[in-house]
């Protein structure tokens, strides 16, 4: 009993994180149940309840049906009501916020923009809408681009079942709001906040799990094959996801030249994706060159090639600042705003020193934009994944925060 208590307190029973070790913990608890008499079984149930284990975990671990577990709880005089699902609690809170306070995704976006120092009203005077990105739904091809860049993927095994674990993490204010909205249409993400010693700030981590047979991109070769088979009209959506992930776009004021760059580490697995992106860009008649330096490689486009690409990908960009920069560059190039206006507006999108709220203020940004950051969306009907039967992900406890 002491061993069981220690293992659960340490979280060793959590199959989403510990994997095979969690199966051993469950086996130990089940063995204790089988070997116990009436009094020890009641003691075991009280221990599990006191450790805040869920009824579902107890049912599956002890291999009991709902009625049988209820019978034992009555015999042991244990009042163990099911907890409300986190998702149901969030939905209730969200309904109150919408109905009583008029909160919605646009207000979330505007709160984020105010926090990072972007004046939405000034941009609207020039016909520029900053929050139209919040209406984008799940796009399978776009998400392939995210998979090429920021998304961390790992295969987890829990007994006979296999799951795909996906994670997006950031210390950046904008990404802290954007990332959960990207994952939400697949599955409502769980969140961890941890101290990032390199950046000396709090890192926000979002993760989900889906059944492995519902996810078609775990194999790198399969993903590359799908990308190469894309029709030319679908390529901009892919590039949009890649730019939102590990890309940068902007304007070199010294050379008066726009640019688009997509990065990858020089020797890692994702380096090969730059070659694939360079190849599919040729379907659009766009030339990009790959440069390598130190530990990094970049696919870069400048001038006319950058403008041509921005025209195609801007509608699919979801990163608020990257999308805004693309709009400004295209308006300057199309003569809709003059150079002085462009310079003034562009400054609001730039990242300055470490005190800039755009950098290292992920938690503060969430506080301004929450709770809409992780409560919108539904289940994807994409053939690449269907999470209706995925394991339920839950909020991590305070020990992980």
C-alpha positions as CSV (number, residue, x, y, z in Angstrom):
1,X,0.0,0.0,0.0
2,X,2.9,2.4,0.8
3,X,4.5,1.5,-2.6
4,X,1.2,2.2,-4.4
5,X,0.9,5.5,-2.6
6,X,4.4,6.6,-3.5
7,X,4.1,5.6,-7.2
8,X,0.9,7.5,-7.6
9,X,2.2,10.6,-5.8
10,X,5.1,10.6,-8.3
11,X,2.8,10.3,-11.2
12,X,4.1,6.9,-12.3
13,X,0.6,5.7,-13.1
14,X,0.1,8.3,-15.9
15,X,0.4,6.3,-19.1
16,X,0.5,9.5,-21.3
17,X,3.9,10.4,-19.8
18,X,5.5,7.3,-18.3
19,X,4.4,4.7,-20.8
20,X,5.3,1.1,-20.0
21,X,6.1,2.0,-16.4
22,X,2.5,3.0,-15.9
23,X,1.4,-0.4,-17.0
24,X,3.5,-2.0,-14.3
25,X,2.0,0.4,-11.7
26,X,-1.5,-0.6,-12.8
27,X,-0.6,-4.3,-12.6
28,X,0.7,-3.8,-9.1
29,X,-2.5,-2.1,-8.0
30,X,-4.6,-4.9,-9.6
31,X,-2.5,-7.6,-7.9
32,X,-2.9,-5.9,-4.6
33,X,-6.7,-5.8,-5.2
34,X,-6.8,-9.5,-6.0
35,X,-4.7,-10.5,-2.9
36,X,-6.6,-8.3,-0.5
37,X,-9.5,-9.2,1.8
38,X,-12.6,-7.1,2.3
39,X,-11.0,-4.6,4.7
40,X,-7.8,-4.1,2.6
41,X,-9.9,-3.6,-0.5
42,X,-11.8,-0.8,1.2
43,X,-8.5,0.7,2.4
44,X,-7.1,0.5,-1.2
45,X,-10.1,2.3,-2.5
46,X,-9.9,5.0,0.1
47,X,-6.2,5.4,-0.7
48,X,-6.8,5.9,-4.4
49,X,-9.6,8.4,-3.8
50,X,-7.4,10.3,-1.4
51,X,-4.7,10.5,-4.0
52,X,-7.2,12.1,-6.4
53,X,-7.2,9.2,-8.8
54,X,-10.2,9.2,-11.2
55,X,-13.0,6.7,-11.0
56,X,-12.2,5.8,-14.6
57,X,-8.6,5.1,-13.8
58,X,-9.7,2.9,-10.8
59,X,-12.3,1.0,-13.0
60,X,-9.7,0.2,-15.7
61,X,-6.9,-0.6,-13.3
62,X,-9.0,-2.9,-11.1
63,X,-10.8,-4.2,-14.2
64,X,-14.3,-3.6,-12.7
65,X,-17.5,-2.6,-14.4
66,X,-19.3,0.6,-13.3
67,X,-21.9,-1.3,-11.4
68,X,-19.4,-3.5,-9.6
69,X,-17.3,-0.5,-8.6
70,X,-20.4,1.3,-7.3
71,X,-21.2,-1.8,-5.3
72,X,-17.8,-1.8,-3.6
73,X,-18.0,1.9,-2.9
74,X,-21.3,1.4,-1.1
75,X,-20.0,-1.6,0.9
76,X,-17.0,0.5,1.9
77,X,-19.1,3.5,2.7
78,X,-17.1,5.7,0.3
79,X,-18.8,8.7,-1.4
80,X,-16.9,9.1,-4.6
81,X,-18.8,11.2,-7.1
82,X,-17.5,11.6,-10.6
83,X,-15.8,14.9,-11.3
84,X,-17.0,17.2,-14.0
85,X,-14.8,16.9,-17.1
86,X,-12.4,19.8,-17.6
87,X,-13.8,20.4,-21.0
88,X,-17.3,20.7,-19.7
89,X,-16.2,23.2,-17.0
90,X,-14.4,25.3,-19.6
91,X,-17.4,25.3,-21.9
92,X,-19.6,26.6,-19.0
93,X,-17.1,29.3,-18.2
94,X,-16.8,30.3,-21.8
95,X,-20.6,30.5,-22.2
96,X,-20.8,32.9,-19.2
97,X,-18.0,35.0,-20.7
98,X,-19.7,35.3,-24.0
99,X,-23.3,35.9,-22.7
100,X,-22.4,38.2,-19.8
101,X,-19.3,40.0,-21.0
102,X,-19.5,39.8,-24.8
103,X,-16.1,37.9,-25.0
104,X,-15.2,36.2,-28.3
105,X,-12.1,35.3,-30.3
106,X,-11.8,38.8,-31.8
107,X,-11.7,40.3,-28.3
108,X,-9.1,37.7,-27.4
109,X,-7.0,38.8,-30.4
110,X,-7.5,42.5,-29.6
111,X,-6.4,41.9,-26.0
112,X,-3.2,40.2,-27.3
113,X,-2.5,43.0,-29.8
114,X,-2.8,45.7,-27.0
115,X,-0.5,43.7,-24.8
116,X,2.3,43.5,-27.5
117,X,1.9,47.1,-28.5
118,X,0.0,46.9,-31.7
119,X,-2.7,49.6,-32.2
120,X,-5.6,47.8,-33.9
121,X,-7.6,51.1,-34.6
122,X,-4.6,52.7,-36.4
123,X,-4.4,49.7,-38.7
124,X,-8.1,49.7,-39.3
125,X,-7.9,53.3,-40.6
126,X,-5.9,51.9,-43.5
127,X,-8.4,49.1,-44.1
128,X,-6.1,46.5,-42.4
129,X,-7.9,43.9,-40.2
130,X,-5.6,42.4,-37.6
131,X,-7.9,39.7,-36.2
132,X,-9.2,37.9,-39.3
133,X,-6.8,35.0,-38.7
134,X,-9.0,33.8,-35.7
135,X,-11.7,32.5,-38.1
136,X,-9.5,29.9,-39.8
137,X,-10.5,26.3,-39.2
138,X,-8.5,23.2,-39.5
139,X,-6.6,22.8,-42.7
140,X,-4.8,19.5,-43.3
141,X,-2.3,20.8,-45.8
142,X,-1.5,23.9,-43.6
143,X,-1.0,21.6,-40.6
144,X,1.5,19.5,-42.7
145,X,3.6,22.7,-42.8
146,X,3.4,23.1,-39.0
147,X,4.5,19.4,-38.8
148,X,7.6,20.2,-40.8
149,X,8.6,22.9,-38.4
150,X,7.6,23.6,-34.8
151,X,5.5,20.5,-34.0
152,X,7.2,17.8,-31.8
153,X,5.9,14.3,-32.5
154,X,6.6,11.1,-30.6
155,X,5.0,7.6,-30.5
156,X,3.8,6.3,-27.1
157,X,2.8,2.8,-26.2
158,X,0.3,1.9,-23.5
159,X,-0.1,-1.8,-23.4
160,X,-1.4,-2.9,-26.8
161,X,-2.4,0.6,-27.8
162,X,-0.2,3.2,-29.6
163,X,-0.7,6.9,-29.4
164,X,0.9,9.9,-31.2
165,X,2.0,12.6,-28.7
166,X,2.2,16.1,-30.2
167,X,3.6,19.1,-28.5
168,X,4.0,22.8,-29.3
169,X,6.0,25.0,-26.8
170,X,6.9,28.6,-26.6
171,X,8.0,31.5,-24.5
172,X,6.7,34.0,-27.1
173,X,3.5,36.0,-26.3
174,X,1.9,35.6,-29.8
175,X,2.6,31.9,-30.1
176,X,1.2,31.3,-26.6
177,X,-2.2,32.3,-28.0
178,X,-1.7,30.9,-31.5
179,X,-0.4,27.4,-30.7
180,X,-3.4,26.1,-28.7
181,X,-5.7,27.4,-31.5
182,X,-3.8,25.3,-34.0
183,X,-4.2,22.1,-31.9
184,X,-7.7,22.7,-30.7
185,X,-9.5,21.5,-33.9
186,X,-7.7,18.2,-33.5
187,X,-8.1,17.9,-29.8
188,X,-8.4,20.3,-26.8
189,X,-4.8,20.6,-25.7
190,X,-3.5,20.2,-22.1
191,X,-1.0,22.7,-20.8
192,X,2.2,22.7,-18.8
193,X,4.1,25.8,-17.6
194,X,7.7,25.2,-16.8
195,X,10.7,27.4,-16.2
196,X,13.0,27.8,-19.2
197,X,16.5,28.3,-17.7
198,X,18.0,29.3,-21.1
199,X,15.5,32.1,-21.7
200,X,15.1,32.8,-18.0
201,X,11.3,32.9,-18.3
202,X,8.3,30.7,-18.2
203,X,7.7,28.3,-21.1
204,X,4.2,27.3,-22.1
205,X,3.8,23.8,-23.4
206,X,0.7,22.5,-25.2
207,X,0.2,18.8,-25.9
208,X,-2.4,16.4,-27.3
209,X,-2.5,12.6,-27.9
210,X,-4.4,10.8,-30.7
211,X,-4.5,7.2,-31.7
212,X,-1.7,6.3,-34.0
213,X,-3.9,4.9,-36.7
214,X,-5.7,8.2,-36.9
215,X,-2.5,10.1,-37.7
216,X,-0.9,9.7,-41.1
217,X,2.3,11.7,-40.8
218,X,4.4,10.0,-38.2
219,X,6.6,8.4,-40.9
220,X,8.9,11.0,-42.4
221,X,9.0,9.3,-45.8
222,X,5.2,9.2,-45.9
223,X,5.0,12.9,-45.1
224,X,7.5,13.8,-47.8
225,X,5.6,11.6,-50.3
226,X,2.4,13.5,-49.5
227,X,4.0,16.9,-49.9
228,X,5.6,16.0,-53.3
229,X,2.2,14.9,-54.5
230,X,0.4,18.2,-53.7
231,X,-1.3,20.0,-56.5
232,X,0.2,23.5,-57.2
233,X,-2.9,25.2,-55.8
234,X,-2.4,23.5,-52.5
235,X,1.3,24.4,-52.1
236,X,0.7,27.9,-50.7
237,X,-1.3,26.4,-47.7
238,X,1.7,24.1,-47.0
239,X,4.2,27.0,-47.2
240,X,1.9,29.1,-45.0
241,X,2.1,26.5,-42.2
242,X,5.9,26.2,-42.6
243,X,6.3,30.0,-42.4
244,X,4.1,30.2,-39.3
245,X,6.2,27.5,-37.7
246,X,9.9,28.0,-38.4
247,X,9.7,30.9,-40.9
248,X,10.3,34.6,-40.8
249,X,9.2,37.2,-43.2
250,X,10.0,40.9,-43.3
251,X,11.4,43.9,-45.1
252,X,15.1,44.9,-45.3
253,X,15.0,48.6,-45.1
254,X,18.7,48.9,-46.1
255,X,18.1,47.2,-49.4
256,X,14.4,48.1,-49.7
257,X,13.7,44.4,-50.3
258,X,11.2,41.9,-48.8
259,X,12.3,38.5,-47.8
260,X,10.9,35.1,-46.6
261,X,13.1,32.6,-44.8
262,X,12.3,29.1,-43.4
263,X,14.9,27.6,-41.0
264,X,16.0,24.1,-39.9
265,X,18.9,22.8,-37.9
266,X,21.8,21.8,-40.2
267,X,22.3,18.2,-39.2
268,X,18.8,17.2,-37.8
269,X,16.0,15.2,-39.4
270,X,14.1,18.3,-40.4
271,X,16.9,19.5,-42.7
272,X,15.6,17.4,-45.5
273,X,12.3,19.2,-45.4
274,X,13.9,22.4,-46.8
275,X,14.9,20.5,-49.9
276,X,11.3,19.3,-50.3
277,X,9.9,22.8,-49.8
278,X,12.3,24.1,-52.3
279,X,11.2,21.5,-54.8
280,X,7.4,22.1,-54.4
281,X,8.0,25.9,-54.7
282,X,9.1,25.2,-58.2
283,X,5.5,24.1,-59.0
284,X,4.6,27.7,-58.5
285,X,7.5,29.1,-60.6
286,X,9.2,30.4,-57.5
287,X,12.9,30.1,-56.8
288,X,14.3,29.7,-53.3
289,X,17.9,29.0,-52.3
290,X,19.2,27.1,-49.4
291,X,22.1,28.5,-47.4
292,X,23.9,26.8,-44.6
293,X,25.9,28.4,-41.8
294,X,27.2,27.0,-38.5
295,X,24.4,24.8,-37.2
296,X,21.6,26.2,-39.2
297,X,20.2,25.9,-42.7
298,X,17.7,28.3,-44.3
299,X,15.5,28.3,-47.4
300,X,15.5,32.0,-48.5
301,X,13.6,34.1,-51.0
302,X,14.1,37.7,-51.8
303,X,12.7,40.5,-53.9
304,X,10.3,39.4,-56.7
305,X,10.3,35.8,-55.6
306,X,9.4,36.8,-52.0
307,X,6.6,39.1,-53.3
308,X,5.2,36.3,-55.5
309,X,5.2,33.9,-52.6
310,X,3.6,36.4,-50.2
311,X,0.7,37.0,-52.5
312,X,0.0,33.3,-52.5
313,X,0.5,32.5,-48.8
314,X,-0.8,35.6,-47.1
315,X,-4.4,34.3,-47.0
316,X,-3.2,31.2,-45.2
317,X,-0.9,32.7,-42.6
318,X,-2.2,32.5,-39.1
319,X,0.6,34.0,-37.0
320,X,-0.8,37.5,-36.3
321,X,2.4,39.4,-36.8
322,X,3.6,37.4,-39.8
323,X,0.2,37.8,-41.5
324,X,0.2,41.6,-40.7
325,X,3.7,42.0,-42.1
326,X,2.7,40.2,-45.3
327,X,-0.3,42.5,-45.7
328,X,1.9,45.6,-45.2
329,X,4.6,44.5,-47.6
330,X,2.0,43.7,-50.3
331,X,0.2,47.0,-49.7
332,X,3.5,48.9,-50.1
333,X,4.4,47.0,-53.2
334,X,0.9,47.6,-54.7
335,X,0.9,51.3,-54.0
336,X,-1.9,51.2,-51.5
337,X,0.2,52.9,-48.8
338,X,3.3,55.1,-49.1
339,X,6.7,54.3,-47.7
340,X,6.4,56.6,-44.7
341,X,3.1,55.0,-43.7
342,X,4.6,51.6,-44.2
343,X,7.6,52.4,-42.1
344,X,5.4,53.7,-39.3
345,X,3.1,50.7,-39.2
346,X,5.8,48.1,-39.7
347,X,7.6,49.3,-36.6
348,X,4.8,48.0,-34.5
349,X,5.5,44.5,-35.7
350,X,9.2,44.5,-34.9
351,X,10.8,42.6,-32.0
352,X,12.9,44.9,-29.9
353,X,15.0,44.2,-26.8
354,X,14.3,41.6,-24.1
355,X,11.8,44.0,-22.5
356,X,9.6,43.9,-25.6
357,X,6.3,42.2,-24.5
358,X,6.4,40.1,-27.7
359,X,9.4,38.3,-26.2
360,X,9.4,36.0,-23.2
361,X,5.9,37.0,-21.9
362,X,3.9,33.9,-22.8
363,X,2.1,33.6,-19.5
364,X,1.2,37.3,-19.3
365,X,-0.2,37.2,-22.8
366,X,-2.4,34.2,-21.8
367,X,-3.6,36.2,-18.8
368,X,-4.7,39.0,-21.2
369,X,-6.3,36.7,-23.8
370,X,-7.6,33.8,-21.7
371,X,-9.7,31.8,-21.5
372,X,-10.4,31.8,-25.3
373,X,-6.9,30.6,-26.1
374,X,-7.9,26.9,-25.6
375,X,-11.6,26.7,-25.6
376,X,-12.6,27.0,-29.3
377,X,-13.0,24.5,-32.1
378,X,-14.4,21.1,-32.7
379,X,-13.3,17.7,-33.9
380,X,-11.6,17.5,-37.2
381,X,-13.2,15.5,-39.9
382,X,-9.9,15.3,-41.8
383,X,-9.1,11.8,-43.2
384,X,-5.5,12.3,-41.8
385,X,-6.8,12.1,-38.3
386,X,-10.0,11.7,-36.4
387,X,-9.7,12.2,-32.6
388,X,-13.2,11.2,-31.6
389,X,-11.8,8.0,-30.1
390,X,-8.6,9.5,-28.8
391,X,-7.7,9.1,-25.1
392,X,-8.9,12.0,-23.0
393,X,-6.2,14.5,-22.1
394,X,-6.4,16.2,-18.8
395,X,-4.9,19.3,-17.2
396,X,-1.7,18.6,-15.4
397,X,-1.7,19.2,-11.7
398,X,0.1,21.9,-9.7
399,X,3.2,19.7,-9.2
400,X,4.0,20.2,-12.9
401,X,3.4,24.0,-13.0
